[in-house]
Amino acid sequence: MLMNLPRPLVAGERFPLTLQFQQAGRIDVVVEVRAPDTAPPPVH
């Protein structure tokens, strides 16, 4: 869950996000915002 966002998310946008795990440390990812009714991409 993302909290205290400076503005609403808009479908189609991408933004960087850093996840902090207790044992795995920091992992940087790029998040793609999708509309709630959009199917996820196929997994390879």
MODELLER restraints for C-alpha pairs under 7 A, 6 or more apart:
rsr = mdl.restraints
at = mdl.atoms
rsr.add(forms.Gaussian(group=physical.xy_distance, feature=features.Distance(at['CA:9:A'], at['CA:33:A']), mean=6.86, stdev=0.5))
rsr.add(forms.Gaussian(group=physical.xy_distance, feature=features.Distance(at['CA:10:A'], at['CA:33:A']), mean=6.47, stdev=0.5))
rsr.add(forms.Gaussian(group=physical.xy_distance, feature=features.Distance(at['CA:11:A'], at['CA:33:A']), mean=4.87, stdev=0.5))
rsr.add(forms.Gaussian(group=physical.xy_distance, feature=features.Distance(at['CA:11:A'], at['CA:34:A']), mean=4.66, stdev=0.5))
rsr.add(forms.Gaussian(group=physical.xy_distance, feature=features.Distance(at['CA:11:A'], at['CA:35:A']), mean=5.42, stdev=0.5))
rsr.add(forms.Gaussian(group=physical.xy_distance, feature=features.Distance(at['CA:12:A'], at['CA:32:A']), mean=6.60, stdev=0.5))
rsr.add(forms.Gaussian(group=physical.xy_distance, feature=features.Distance(at['CA:12:A'], at['CA:33:A']), mean=5.50, stdev=0.5))
rsr.add(forms.Gaussian(group=physical.xy_distance, feature=features.Distance(at['CA:12:A'], at['CA:34:A']), mean=6.07, stdev=0.5))
rsr.add(forms.Gaussian(group=physical.xy_distance, feature=features.Distance(at['CA:13:A'], at['CA:32:A']), mean=5.94, stdev=0.5))
rsr.add(forms.Gaussian(group=physical.xy_distance, feature=features.Distance(at['CA:13:A'], at['CA:33:A']), mean=5.46, stdev=0.5))
rsr.add(forms.Gaussian(group=physical.xy_distance, feature=features.Distance(at['CA:14:A'], at['CA:30:A']), mean=6.55, stdev=0.5))
rsr.add(forms.Gaussian(group=physical.xy_distance, feature=features.Distance(at['CA:14:A'], at['CA:31:A']), mean=5.38, stdev=0.5))
rsr.add(forms.Gaussian(group=physical.xy_distance, feature=features.Distance(at['CA:14:A'], at['CA:32:A']), mean=4.43, stdev=0.5))
rsr.add(forms.Gaussian(group=physical.xy_distance, feature=features.Distance(at['CA:14:A'], at['CA:33:A']), mean=6.16, stdev=0.5))
rsr.add(forms.Gaussian(group=physical.xy_distance, feature=features.Distance(at['CA:15:A'], at['CA:30:A']), mean=5.56, stdev=0.5))
rsr.add(forms.Gaussian(group=physical.xy_distance, feature=features.Distance(at['CA:15:A'], at['CA:31:A']), mean=5.38, stdev=0.5))
rsr.add(forms.Gaussian(group=physical.xy_distance, feature=features.Distance(at['CA:15:A'], at['CA:32:A']), mean=6.83, stdev=0.5))
rsr.add(forms.Gaussian(group=physical.xy_distance, feature=features.Distance(at['CA:16:A'], at['CA:29:A']), mean=5.86, stdev=0.5))
rsr.add(forms.Gaussian(group=physical.xy_distance, feature=features.Distance(at['CA:16:A'], at['CA:30:A']), mean=4.41, stdev=0.5))
rsr.add(forms.Gaussian(group=physical.xy_distance, feature=features.Distance(at['CA:16:A'], at['CA:31:A']), mean=6.12, stdev=0.5))
rsr.add(forms.Gaussian(group=physical.xy_distance, feature=features.Distance(at['CA:17:A'], at['CA:28:A']), mean=5.85, stdev=0.5))
rsr.add(forms.Gaussian(group=physical.xy_distance, feature=features.Distance(at['CA:17:A'], at['CA:29:A']), mean=5.38, stdev=0.5))
rsr.add(forms.Gaussian(group=physical.xy_distance, feature=features.Distance(at['CA:17:A'], at['CA:30:A']), mean=5.96, stdev=0.5))
rsr.add(forms.Gaussian(group=physical.xy_distance, feature=features.Distance(at['CA:17:A'], at['CA:31:A']), mean=6.71, stdev=0.5))
rsr.add(forms.Gaussian(group=physical.xy_distance, feature=features.Distance(at['CA:18:A'], at['CA:26:A']), mean=6.46, stdev=0.5))
rsr.add(forms.Gaussian(group=physical.xy_distance, feature=features.Distance(at['CA:18:A'], at['CA:27:A']), mean=5.63, stdev=0.5))
rsr.add(forms.Gaussian(group=physical.xy_distance, feature=features.Distance(at['CA:18:A'], at['CA:28:A']), mean=4.41, stdev=0.5))
rsr.add(forms.Gaussian(group=physical.xy_distance, feature=features.Distance(at['CA:18:A'], at['CA:29:A']), mean=6.23, stdev=0.5))
rsr.add(forms.Gaussian(group=physical.xy_distance, feature=features.Distance(at['CA:19:A'], at['CA:26:A']), mean=5.58, stdev=0.5))
rsr.add(forms.Gaussian(group=physical.xy_distance, feature=features.Distance(at['CA:19:A'], at['CA:27:A']), mean=5.16, stdev=0.5))
rsr.add(forms.Gaussian(group=physical.xy_distance, feature=features.Distance(at['CA:19:A'], at['CA:28:A']), mean=6.29, stdev=0.5))
rsr.add(forms.Gaussian(group=physical.xy_distance, feature=features.Distance(at['CA:20:A'], at['CA:26:A']), mean=4.56, stdev=0.5))
rsr.add(forms.Gaussian(group=physical.xy_distance, feature=features.Distance(at['CA:20:A'], at['CA:27:A']), mean=6.57, stdev=0.5))
